[in-house]
Amino acid sequence: MAKVSASGTNPYTKTGIRIVVAGDRGTGKSSLIATVEAKKFITNVPPVLPPTRLPDNFFSDFVPITIIDTSSRVVDDYKVAEELKQADAVVFTYACDEPSTLDRLSTFWLPKLCKLEVKVPVIVVGCKLDLKDENQNVSLERVMSPITEQFREIDTGIECSALKLRRIPEVFYCAQKAVLNPTGPLLNHKTLVLRPRCVRALKRIFILCDHDRDGALSDAELNDFQVKCMNSPLQPSEIVGVKCVVAEQLPEGVDERGLTLMGFLFLHTLFIKNGQTDAMWTVLRTFGYNNDIKLAEDLIPSSFKRAPDQSVELTNEAIEYLRGIVELELHNSNTLCVTRDGELGSHEIDDIFSTAAESPWEREPYLDAARTNAFGGFSLDGFLSMWAFMTLLDPALSMENMIYLNYPGDPSSAFRVTRKRHLDRKKQQTDRNVFQCFVFGPKKAGKSALLNSFLGRPFSDKYTSTIEDHYAVNVVDEPIGTKKTLVLREIPEDGVSKMLLDKESLAACDVAVFVHDRSF
């Protein structure tokens, strides 16, 4: 597949890129900046230039670039640190005719950046190439190797000459490219392996493009993927070439059906290793990902409009979709001769969320909130109750993960806002399926024990004070045969006063339980 320019949504397109240039005195910082702006060598350059704004059309991406020059004086150290903290990319300069200034990058400037906790791409630039000793026949790669091994934030190393107008624009193009299409979120520089979140995103993209769901991209599906991302088709010979490259280096990457998931991942690893991060980011942004390799915020509503006594639930269609995912996962497990008796294990849960940025239930308040089985997973009811719980607490997170799981159609159609609770009480009827119970009581009264009992966990004499809200969620069978989800929310004694300062704090409560120790 041909190398392409990045397209799609990029956060820097409107805000612009701020490139800070720093380094020792006399290494050519200001001459570098003055030359790129004037497109000619300037003989008398001030010690520190004012901020330099390049024309928006300076590079083909049409992204505004502001270059910040910095002082090398010790008394200006604080100012330099503040500029570095605001940088989108940093250019560190050394003089090609003074090797000691390169050493200073590894002993002073790069450690300084680490100390400031500035995590942005770094471009190392050797200025005054025209003064370099011609007898020093050492390649730039060999010069840069020790420093790039030590400091992984270095994106590129370049040598240039302002006097000879050699590779000056390339310095800032590389800085821009490192910001627009960063390598760090994609690849672990030490292992040269795709990062987990990148693998998850590519797996989701692969599934979306595998229209016939046969586990491989056919020639037609591969071409559709190319057209969608790059706006140009692949010639039959190019498709053959792509598959040959993959098959030669990873035989399991291609089979009789086409390009497998392993081959798809391998192909994108090649993009990055060959410096084609722009092609990789084009793919990700085409499918709605931002620079954190999560779904862009504009795809997910930050809030669902609802009154304090209303809640958000999954629709019946969404619940059926989730049931289908569980059935497929269990079918695949049985195919692999793993018998779960209708129960999901931890491996199956991980696989279901393997196309999400991360598993949403591996952190509070979802961790340990539901009853787990002997396999470390959930029953179908437990799985659906966790989704109901997540939707109740954070509908936006629930929608985000529904999109990650490739819910068909409009994701917002998977959710509904319930009727106001005061109307339900007035009519003495409700169509809600999820109910929330607040559990109050003094310390050591047994609130946590009640929640644990609700989840079928054994009683423990060991007392642990609850300092944050604690939840337990389970399915309750009604006498008429229907199922409802009940969420118990333990309110720590110390948190009651603060909670009641908000007059709407009890609006989401369907029933309250007050626990006391009857042994006193």
N, C-alpha and C positions, 0 to 999 in steps of 0.2 A: 504494500500500500504506500502511496506517495506521501512525502512529507507535506504538511499543510500548515497554514497559519492558524493561530487560535481564533476561535469565534465563540459566539454564545455569551451568556451572562458572565461578566467579570466585575468584581467589586471595584477595581481600580479605573474602569473605563471613564467614570464621571469624576471621581475624586482626584485622580492623578497619582503619580508616583513621586516620592521624595527620596532622592539619592544623595547621601552624605559622603563627601570625599575627605579622607583623613590620612595622616601619615607624618613622617618626620619632616623637619624643615629642609627645604632644598630638594625634595624628591620630585617636584614637578606638578603638585596638586593644582595650583592656580593656572599654570600654563595649559594643563590638560583641559580645564573648564573653559578658559578663554578661547582656546583653539577650536573646540567643538562648537562654541557659539558663533565665532567669527568666520569659521571655515578657512582660517589662515593663521599662520603663526604670529603671535603678538609679542613684540620684544619687551616692552615695559609693562609688566603686569603688577598690580598692587599685591601686597603680602596676603591679603584676604579679600576675595571678591564678594560682592553682595549676592543674594540668591539669584540664580540664573534660570530663567524659564525658557525651555526649548519650544519652538513652534509645535502645535498639536500634530501637524503633518510631518514632523521630522522623521518619524518612522511610520511604517505602513499600518501600525495598530491604532494610530490616532489617539494615543493616550497621553494626556498632559504630563510632562516631566519637569520637575524642579530640582536643580542641582545646588547643593549647599556646600560651600567652601568652609574650611575650618582653620583655626589658628594652630600653630605648633608650639606656641609659648606656654610654659608651665602655668603662668598666671591665668591663662584662659582654659585650664583643664575642665573646670566646672561647665563652662559654656559648650565645650566640645562634647562632654558627656550628655548634656541635655539634647544636643542635636542628634547624637547617636541614638538616643532613646526614641526619637521621633522618626527615625529613618525607616523606609520600606526596604531599602537596600543600602549596603555600605561598600564603597570603593576604597581599599587601602592601597596606598602608593609606596613604591620603593624606587630607588634610582639604579638603573641597570649598571652604571659605572661605579656604584658603591655597594658591594655585597653586604656590608654591615647594616644597611638600611633594610634589607630583606630579613636579616636576623632579628631586627627590632620588631618586625611584625609578629613573630612567634614568641618573643620574650616580653613585649609590652602591649602592642595594639590589640592583638587577638585575645590575650588574657583579659585586657581591659573590657572588651566587648562582652566576654563571658561573665565577668564580675558585675557588669551592669544588667545582666540577664536580658540582653538584646538578642532576640532570635530571628534574624533576618538573613537573607542571602548575602554572601560576601564575595566581591570580585577583587582579586589581587592583581594589581597592575604595575608592571615594570616600565617606568617612564625613562626618557632619555636613551632610547635604544640606539640612537645614532652615535652615542658616546661609549657604547659597550666595547670592551676589548675584543677585537676580532680573533685574537689567539685563544679566547675562551670558547672553545667549540663544544659547549654543553647545551643540550636541548632544554627547552622550557619545561617539558614534562619531568625531566630528571631534577631540575632545580626546584620544581613545585612539589614533587612527591613527598618529601619529609614533612612539609608544612600541612599539606592536605590530609595526610594520614593522621596528624595530631588534631587538626581542627576541621571537623566534618562539615561545618557551616560554609566552608569555601566552595563556591559553585564553579568558578572558572578562574584561570590565570591567563593573563595577556601581557605581551610586551608591545610598547608603542613608542612613537616619536612625534612630539608636537612640532618640532622643527621641520621634520620631513613629511608631516601630515600622514603618518603611517598608522592605520588602525585606530584612529581617535574615535570616530563614531561607533566603532565596534565595541568599545569599552562600555558605553552607555546603552547600547543595544543589548549587550549581554546582561547588564544590570536590570534593564526593563524586562527582558525575557525571564530572568530568574524570579522576578516578582510575579509576573503574569502567569507563568507556567512553572511553579516551583517543583523541584525534584524531591525535596524532603518529605512531603506528605505521601509520596508515591512509593519510594524505594528506601529500604534500609541500606545506608551507604556501606556499612561494615560487612553485611552478609550478601548484599546485592540481591535481596529477595523483596518482592512486593510486600508492602505493609498490610496488616490484616484488614484495615478499613478499605484499602484499595481493592483487595481481593474480593471483599464482600460486595463492593459496588460493581465490579466487573462481572461477578457471578449473576447479580440481578440483571445487568444489561444483557448478558448472554441468554438468560431465560426469556427476557422480553423479545429478543431477536429470534429465538428458536420457536418459530410459529407452529410447527407441527409437533413440538414437545417430544422429539425423538432423542434428545440429548446431544445433538450435534448440529452445526450450522452447515446446511447444504450450500452449493454454489449460489443458488438464488437468494438464500437468506444472508449469505456473506455479502453479496452485492447490495441487497437492501440496506444492510448495516452501513456499508460504505456510502451509499447515496444519502442516507439519513444524516450521517455525521459530516461527510466531506462534500456533499452536494455534487458528486461526480461518480459515475459508475466505474466498475472494474471491468477491464477486458478479460475474456476467457483465459488468455495466456497469463494475465496478471494473477488471476485466482489460482491457476495451476502453480505459478511461481511461489505464491504465499504458502500454499500447502506443502510444496516441496521443501521450502526453507524450514518449516516447522517439523516435517517428517524426518528430515535429515538429522536434526538435533534432538528431537523428542518424538520418537516413533508413536507413542500413545496419544500424541496430540492430533492425529488424523486417523480416521477409520473409513470404512466403506460409505458411511453416511455423510461424512464431511469433517469439519473442524470441531474437535471436542472442547469441553470446557478447559481441560488442561492445555490444549493447544492455543485456545483463546487467551488464556493468562500468559502463556509463554510468548505469544506474539506481542503483547503489550509490554512485557518485560524487555523485549528487544527494542521496542520504540524508545524506551527510557535509556537503555544502555547505549543506544546509538545517538543520543542527544535529541531525540524527537519528542521531547516532553510536550511541545505544543500540540502534536497530534493526539497524545494521550489526554491532555486537558480538553481538547475539542470534543472527544468522545464523552468524557465525564460531564461537561457542561451541556452537551446536547441532551443528555438524559437527566438534567436538572440538578446536578451536584455543584456545590460551592467549593471554595478553596480548602475547607476542612473535610472535604469528601463526605459531606452530609447533604441531604436535600436542601435546596435553597429556601430561605425563609418565605419568599413570596409564593411558594407552592403550598405552604401550610398556614392556615389562619392562626394568628397568635392567641385569639380568644373566640369562644363561641358566645354570641349574644344570648344572655339569659339572665333572669332575675335571681337574686340570692337564694330563693326557695325553689329554683328549678335546677335540674341536673341533666346531664347528657348521657344517653345510652346508645348501644349498638342497635341497629335495625335488625329485623328478622333475617333479611337478606345477608347482612354482614355476618350474623351468627352462623348461618348455613354455609357461607364461604369458609369460615374458620373450621367448621365441622369437616368440610371437604378436605382442607389442608391436613387435619389430624388423620382422617381416613387414609389419605394418600401416604402420609408418613408411616403409618402403621403397616400399610400394605408393603411399602418398600422394606420395612424392617423384617416383615415375615418372609419376603423374598430372599433376604440375606440370612434366613434361618435364625432370626432373633425373635423369640416369642415373648410378647409383652402382655398377652391376655387383655388387649384393649387399652393398655396403659402406656403413656408416653414416658420414656426414660430421659435422663438428662441429655443424652446424645441426640435424641430426636428433637428436644426443645432447642438445642444449639443449632441443629440443622434447619429447623423452621425459621429461625432468626438469622440464618447465615447470609441473607441478602440485606440485612439491616446494618446500620452503621455500628451498632453493638447490641447485645441482648439487653432489652430495657428492664428486665426483672432481676438483674444481678447487682442492684444497688437499692438502698432505702428509698422509699418505704415499701418497695415490692419484695425485697429479699426476705424470705421466710414468712411471708404474709399468708400463704395458702398451705394446705395440707399436701405433703409430698408422699410419694410412694417408695417402695423398696428400691426402685431404679433411680431415685433422685429426681423424678419428674412428676407429672400430674396425670390424674384420670382426665377423661374428656370434660367432666363437670369442673374439675379443678382448673383446667386450661381455660375454659370459657369464663369461669369466675374471675380469673386473673385479668382477662381482657376487660370484663365488666368493671373491675376495680380500677384499672388504669384509665378507662374512659371516664369514670366518675371523678377521679382526682385530676387528671390531666388530659382532656380531650384532644389537645393539639398533639401530644406525644402519641396518643392512640392512633390518630389519623396518620401521623408520620410513619408509624410502623405498619399501618394498613397499606400505605403506598409502597413501602419496602417489600411487603409481601405480595405486591402486584395485584391489588384488588381491582377487578375489572370495572370500567366506567368511572364516573365521577366519585372520588373518595368521600366527598361530603355527603353523598347519598347513603353512606354506611352508618350515619349518625342521626339521631333525633333528639330534640330538646323536649323534656317532659313537661306536663302541665304543672302549674304552680302548686306547691304543697298545700297552701291554704284553701285552694279550690277543691283539692282532693279531700281535705278534711271536712269541708263544708258539704260536699256531695256524698261523703262517706264511701267513696270508691276511687280506685286508681287503676291506670293501665301501666304503671311503672313495674319494672322487673328487678330493680336494684334498690335496696334500702340500706340506710346508714343508721347505726345505733351508737350513740356516744356513751362511753362507760366512765363514770365518775366514782371517786372514792378516795379516802385517805391512803397514805403510804402503808404498805403491808396489809391492806385489806383484802387482797386477792384479785385485783383487776387483771394482772398479767396471767394468773392461773386460770381465770375465766376464759381469756382469749385462747390460751393453749388448749384448754379442754374443748373449746369449740372446734379446734383443728385436730382433735383426737390425740393430742400429745399427752404423755404421762405427767402426773404431778411431780414437782420437784421441791424439796425443802430449801434449796439454795435460793436466797433472796438477792435479786438484782434490781436496783432502783431504776425506774423508767424516767428518763429526763426529757425525752422527745415523744411526740405522738406515736403510738404504736398501733398497728392494724392487724386484723385477722379477717380473712374473707373465705366464705364457704357457700355451698349451695344448700338451700333448705327445701325439702319436699313438702308441698302443701297436701292436705287431705284429699283434694279433688284431683291430684295427680300432676299438677303443674309444678314447675321449679322456679324459685326466686333466689336471687343472690343477696346475701346479708353481709354487710361490712361492719365489723365492730371496730370502733376507734377509741383506744384508751387515752384518756386525757390525764396527764400527770398532775398531781395535786398542785404543784408549784406553778402550773401553767393555766390554771382555771381563772385566776384574777385577770391575767393579761388577756385571755381569750374573751372574757365577758366585757372588756372595754369596747369591743366591736359589737355594736347593737345587732348586726346581722350574723354574728358568729353561730347562732343556733338555727339559722334559717335552713341549713342543709341537714338538720337532724330530724329523723323520722320518729325515733323513740330514744329515750334516755334510760340508762340503767345506773342505779346508785348502789355501790358495793360497800358492805361493812363486814367487820369481823365479829361474828356472833359469839365468839368465845369470851369476849369481854363483857 
